[in-house]
Every structure is written in structure tokens, then in C-alpha cells.
Amino acid sequence: MARITVRGHEFNELIIKDSYDRRALQFKNTIIATLKKIGLTEDDMEVILPRIARMKSPAAASWYFDDRNMYFSYKSAPTFVQNLYVVLKVIEAEVALLLKEEKPVEEFISDFAEDRDVEIQRQKARKILGVEENCFDIEVINKSYKLLAKQQHPDLGGDLEKFKEINNAHKMLKRELG
């Protein structure tokens, strides 16, 4: 079975051939149970399931922790349920580190804190960098960033504000895909 690494956590890739919707519901419930381990209630979290879990679409979980909006999404797998599985595995790993006190609370918050409109901001970032709306290839994003940053670099006669905008867009997408 193939292994994948997301946010520094390695786990088996999930291959699903049936029961997509049932598995998506199981993954959602496991995410909720995992986040309850750090003192959250169901009112503090949200995992939205699509009508058809075998379709290609991103999966995300959001929750409130320490008065901050936390968010994690994944989009690279071929189906929603496989994306949700990755979200689950990352959250499980991160919560385990937090509970074992191998990860400080501040770092956990820093890794997942996001604005409520993060997906809209990511779409704008892709537009700023001139990559496709559904581009999740970090190499393509980096290439576009380097080209635009060079063109807009203030030391080379470029626009400082545009240069900052390009840098911020790149940071946002690196965080999403890193």
C-alpha cells in the first residue's frame, strides 16, 4: 500500500471502491471524537459532507479552539472521502502530539488558525499568482511566484505593494499545501 506524507505526518493512502458515503460519515464522526479529546464540543466544530462522497471535491474541518477559528482542508485526492481521510489523519496526529505535550498549544494554534473566509483568500492568492483556480501543485505555484516576484521586485524597478501582495499570496498557498 502506498504511503503519503501531509504536514509532516506519514500514513497509508486510502483506496476505496465502495461505501463512500458511509465512510465519509464515519470519518466525520471520528474527527469530531478526536477534537472532543481536547475539550471541544460538537458546537465548536464543523465538517460538511457533500451529497455524494465519491465525487472529486475538497474536504475540510473547522473548529474553535482557544477563541480562534481553526481550519484544515485537503484537495489532492481523487474523491471527497479520500480527502476527508487525509484531514482525519492529520487532525488525529496533531491532537495526539498535543495530548502527549510533544507540541505546544501555541504551535497547534499557529498551524491551524485561519480566517473564516480562508477559501476565498486562497482563490484570490491563486489569481494573484496567475495559476489555475484548481492548481495544487506547489512546483507550479513556486515557479509562477518566482517569475512574478522577480518582475515586481522593488530593487529591479517593480512595484513594492504588488511585490508584497505576491509574497503574501505565495505564503498563503505554501501554508495550505505544506
C-alpha positions in Angstrom: 0.0 0.0 0.0 1.3 3.4 -0.9 2.3 5.9 1.8 1.6 9.6 1.7 3.0 12.5 3.8 0.9 15.5 4.7 2.1 18.2 7.1 5.0 16.0 8.2 2.7 13.0 9.0 3.1 9.8 7.1 0.3 7.3 6.8 -1.2 4.8 4.3 -3.0 6.1 1.3 -6.7 5.1 1.4 -8.1 3.1 -1.6 -11.9 3.0 -1.6 -14.0 1.0 -4.0 -17.4 1.2 -2.3 -19.4 2.6 0.6 -18.1 6.2 0.0 -20.9 8.0 1.9 -20.9 5.6 4.9 -17.1 6.0 5.2 -17.3 9.8 4.9 -19.8 9.8 7.8 -17.5 7.5 9.8 -14.5 9.9 9.1 -16.6 12.9 10.1 -17.6 11.2 13.4 -14.0 10.2 14.1 -12.8 13.8 13.5 -15.5 15.0 16.0 -14.4 12.4 18.5 -10.8 13.3 18.1 -11.4 17.0 18.6 -13.5 16.2 21.7 -10.3 14.8 23.3 -9.0 18.4 23.5 -12.2 19.7 25.2 -14.3 20.8 22.3 -18.0 20.2 21.9 -19.8 19.4 18.6 -21.0 23.1 18.6 -17.3 24.1 18.3 -16.6 22.2 15.1 -17.9 21.7 11.6 -17.3 19.0 9.0 -19.6 19.4 6.0 -20.3 16.3 3.9 -21.4 16.6 0.3 -24.4 14.7 -1.0 -22.1 12.3 -2.9 -18.8 11.5 -1.2 -17.3 9.7 -4.2 -17.1 12.9 -6.3 -13.9 14.9 -6.6 -14.1 17.7 -4.1 -12.0 19.1 -1.3 -12.7 18.2 2.3 -12.3 20.4 5.3 -12.8 20.6 9.0 -13.1 23.8 11.0 -13.3 24.2 14.8 -12.9 26.8 17.5 -10.1 26.4 19.9 -8.8 28.9 22.4 -11.2 31.6 20.9 -9.6 31.1 17.5 -11.0 29.8 14.2 -9.0 26.7 13.2 -9.2 25.1 9.8 -7.6 22.3 7.8 -8.5 21.2 4.3 -7.1 18.8 1.7 -7.9 18.6 -2.0 -5.3 16.4 -3.8 -7.0 13.0 -3.5 -9.4 11.8 -6.3 -12.5 11.8 -4.2 -14.0 13.7 -1.3 -14.0 10.7 1.0 -10.2 10.2 0.4 -9.6 13.9 1.0 -11.6 13.7 4.3 -9.5 10.7 5.3 -6.4 12.8 5.0 -8.0 15.6 7.0 -8.8 13.0 9.7 -5.3 11.5 9.8 -3.6 14.9 10.1 -6.0 16.0 12.9 -5.6 12.7 14.7 -1.8 13.0 14.5 -1.8 16.7 15.6 -4.2 16.1 18.5 -2.1 13.1 19.7 1.0 15.4 19.7 -0.9 18.0 21.7 -2.2 15.5 24.2 1.3 13.9 24.7 2.6 17.5 25.2 5.0 17.0 22.3 3.5 20.0 20.6 2.9 23.3 22.4 -0.7 24.7 22.3 0.7 27.9 20.7 2.2 25.9 17.8 -1.0 23.9 17.3 -2.9 27.2 17.1 -0.4 28.7 14.8 -0.5 25.7 12.5 -4.3 25.7 12.1 -5.6 29.2 12.8 -7.3 30.7 9.8 -9.8 33.4 8.9 -13.4 32.3 8.3 -13.0 33.3 4.6 -9.8 31.3 4.0 -11.0 29.6 0.9 -11.9 32.9 -0.8 -8.5 34.2 0.2 -6.8 31.2 -1.4 -8.7 31.7 -4.6 -7.5 35.3 -4.7 -4.0 34.1 -4.0 -4.1 31.7 -7.0 -5.4 34.6 -9.1 -2.6 36.9 -8.0 0.0 34.3 -8.8 -1.6 33.6 -12.2 -2.2 29.9 -11.6 -5.4 27.9 -12.3 -8.1 28.0 -9.6 -7.7 24.3 -9.0 -3.9 24.3 -9.0 -2.5 22.4 -6.0 1.0 21.7 -7.5 3.5 23.6 -5.3 6.1 23.4 -8.0 3.8 25.3 -10.5 2.9 27.8 -7.8 6.6 28.3 -6.8 7.6 28.8 -10.5 4.9 31.4 -11.0 5.8 33.1 -7.7 9.5 33.4 -8.6 8.7 34.9 -12.0 6.2 37.4 -10.7 8.4 38.3 -7.7 11.3 39.0 -10.0 9.2 41.2 -12.2 7.8 43.2 -9.3 10.9 43.3 -7.1 11.4 46.9 -5.9 15.2 46.7 -6.4 14.6 46.0 -10.1 12.1 48.8 -10.6 9.0 46.9 -9.6 6.0 48.0 -7.5 6.6 47.4 -3.8 2.9 46.9 -3.0 2.4 44.4 -5.8 5.6 42.6 -4.6 4.1 42.4 -1.1 0.8 41.1 -2.5 2.7 38.4 -4.5 4.7 37.3 -1.4 1.6 37.1 0.8 -0.3 35.1 -1.8 2.7 32.7 -2.0 2.9 32.3 1.8 -0.8 31.5 2.0 -0.6 28.8 -0.7 2.6 27.3 0.8 0.8 27.0 4.1 -2.1 25.3 2.5 0.0 22.8 0.6 2.9 22.4 3.0 
